[in-house]
Amino acid sequence: MIEAIGLTKRYGPKVAVNDLSFTVKPGQVTGFLGPNGAGKSTTMRMILGLDRPTAGEVRIDGKHYQDLKHPLRTVGALLDAKWVHPNRSARSHLKWLAKSNGIPLRRVDEVLGMVGLEEAANRRAGGFSLGMSQRLGIAGALLGDPKILLFDEPVNGLDPEGIHWIRRFMQGLAAEGRTVFVSSHLLSEMSLTAQELVVIGRGELIAQCSTQQFVDNAGSQSVLVRSPRASELQQLIAAQGLSARATANDTLVIDGAETEQVGELAAQHQIVLHELTAQRGSLEDAFMQLTSDSVEYQTNLGAPAPTAPGVAR
Ligand SMILES: Nc1ncnc2c1ncn2[C@@H]1O[C@H](COP(=O)(O)OP(=O)(O)OP(=O)(O)O)[C@@H](O)[C@H]1O
């Protein structure tokens, strides 16, 4: 479990992370979502003790990173896939990492197998594709068999096959009971990968909730209805306090409505419908809108920022 409590990071006048509190639980993939520059990498570096918070703290299974006896056996991270000596082979890079962290060398071949790099183990890491580099980075994160794993934008720049592999791999790690925290600026990607989301904008918490809940709230809902008596239906809808736009002679679009509402209203007045469809706005557009003004939307999501340490859901 990871707990961030009032985490704040300032770089001179720049506030990169502001009073951020959230919890990442084991057994599921938790997505760390925010647009570029939102403060995700800074937060991850603070979790890993690579950056010192200006205020607040992070606890990993109740402890500060610097108090962990065997950090690599507790937390593994992939922050930068290209962080490897280009002339070293994948195997020698992992051996060096294992040695410097007191991890038995037999673990190297185990993790190479887990990420499917056995055959490339003796090749220069400098010649690896981005997908292979990501696998090598993940192998490094897994060396100490940690219960907690952090991945910073692991699918950036990967082809669909590589994205699919990483997604399945992270889900597998979570299914083993590990805590998996993965950052991304793409809601569409996270909605396929993560069960839970921590969403930030401009360094501040916007929401912590299930992915389903966030997606439901982020995509603005409207209803499209087609009827030979569309104009009559339009008046009935207006009488309910909703606004229905006519997009064709027989077609209306009603913002902020549910299909049930419109269907029942039509039935009450025996109006025949030819179509009744729920429509969602583009998820990415909605997400960009949400994160562009974190304060404005904070209370609209039904998942407000926690008010006290450890309260984040
Ligand atoms: N060492 C630093 N000195 C000054 N400003 C910094 C430093 N590191 C990060 N920042 C600023 O803090 C903010 C958050 O950056 P951060 O890299 O954590 O965001 P991010 O969500 O990971 O975005 P990205 O996906 O683009 O990396 C940005 O405005 C960035 O310019």
Ligand as a Chemical Component Dictionary entry (heavy atoms), coordinates in Angstrom:
data_LIG
# 
_chem_comp.id                   LIG 
_chem_comp.type                 NON-POLYMER 
_chem_comp.pdbx_formal_charge   0 
_chem_comp.three_letter_code    LIG 
# 
loop_
_chem_comp_atom.comp_id 
_chem_comp_atom.atom_id 
_chem_comp_atom.alt_atom_id 
_chem_comp_atom.type_symbol 
_chem_comp_atom.charge 
_chem_comp_atom.model_Cartn_x 
_chem_comp_atom.model_Cartn_y 
_chem_comp_atom.model_Cartn_z 
_chem_comp_atom.pdbx_ordinal 
LIG N1  N1  N 0 13.448 19.894 -11.480 1  
LIG C1  C1  C 0 12.462 20.730 -11.798 2  
LIG N2  N2  N 0 12.640 22.078 -11.748 3  
LIG C2  C2  C 0 11.641 22.930 -12.061 4  
LIG N3  N3  N 0 10.408 22.555 -12.433 5  
LIG C3  C3  C 0 10.164 21.247 -12.499 6  
LIG C4  C4  C 0 11.162 20.254 -12.203 7  
LIG N4  N4  N 0 10.607 19.026 -12.361 8  
LIG C5  C5  C 0 9.336  19.233 -12.753 9  
LIG N5  N5  N 0 9.067  20.555 -12.841 10 
LIG C6  C6  C 0 7.769  21.166 -13.211 11 
LIG O1  O1  O 0 6.773  20.619 -12.379 12 
LIG C7  C7  C 0 5.588  20.365 -13.122 13 
LIG C8  C8  C 0 5.218  18.895 -13.004 14 
LIG O2  O2  O 0 6.129  18.122 -13.749 15 
LIG P1  P1  P 0 6.051  16.540 -13.864 16 
LIG O3  O3  O 0 7.177  16.104 -14.774 17 
LIG O4  O4  O 0 6.013  15.941 -12.520 18 
LIG O5  O5  O 0 4.657  16.330 -14.583 19 
LIG P2  P2  P 0 4.075  15.044 -15.286 20 
LIG O6  O6  O 0 2.644  14.964 -14.910 21 
LIG O7  O7  O 0 4.921  13.856 -15.005 22 
LIG O8  O8  O 0 4.166  15.440 -16.795 23 
LIG P3  P3  P 0 4.884  14.712 -18.000 24 
LIG O9  O9  O 0 4.000  13.590 -18.366 25 
LIG O10 O10 O 0 4.943  15.782 -19.047 26 
LIG O11 O11 O 0 6.238  14.299 -17.507 27 
LIG C9  C9  C 0 5.870  20.806 -14.541 28 
LIG O12 O12 O 0 5.369  22.101 -14.711 29 
LIG C10 C10 C 0 7.373  20.796 -14.623 30 
LIG O13 O13 O 0 7.827  21.733 -15.560 31 
# 
loop_
_chem_comp_bond.comp_id 
_chem_comp_bond.atom_id_1 
_chem_comp_bond.atom_id_2 
_chem_comp_bond.value_order 
_chem_comp_bond.pdbx_ordinal 
LIG N1  C1  SING 1  
LIG C1  N2  SING 2  
LIG C1  C4  DOUB 3  
LIG N2  C2  DOUB 4  
LIG C2  N3  SING 5  
LIG N3  C3  DOUB 6  
LIG C3  C4  SING 7  
LIG C3  N5  SING 8  
LIG C4  N4  SING 9  
LIG N4  C5  DOUB 10 
LIG C5  N5  SING 11 
LIG N5  C6  SING 12 
LIG C6  O1  SING 13 
LIG C6  C10 SING 14 
LIG O1  C7  SING 15 
LIG C7  C8  SING 16 
LIG C7  C9  SING 17 
LIG C8  O2  SING 18 
LIG O2  P1  SING 19 
LIG P1  O3  DOUB 20 
LIG P1  O4  SING 21 
LIG P1  O5  SING 22 
LIG O5  P2  SING 23 
LIG P2  O6  DOUB 24 
LIG P2  O7  SING 25 
LIG P2  O8  SING 26 
LIG O8  P3  SING 27 
LIG P3  O9  DOUB 28 
LIG P3  O10 SING 29 
LIG P3  O11 SING 30 
LIG C9  O12 SING 31 
LIG C9  C10 SING 32 
LIG C10 O13 SING 33 
# 
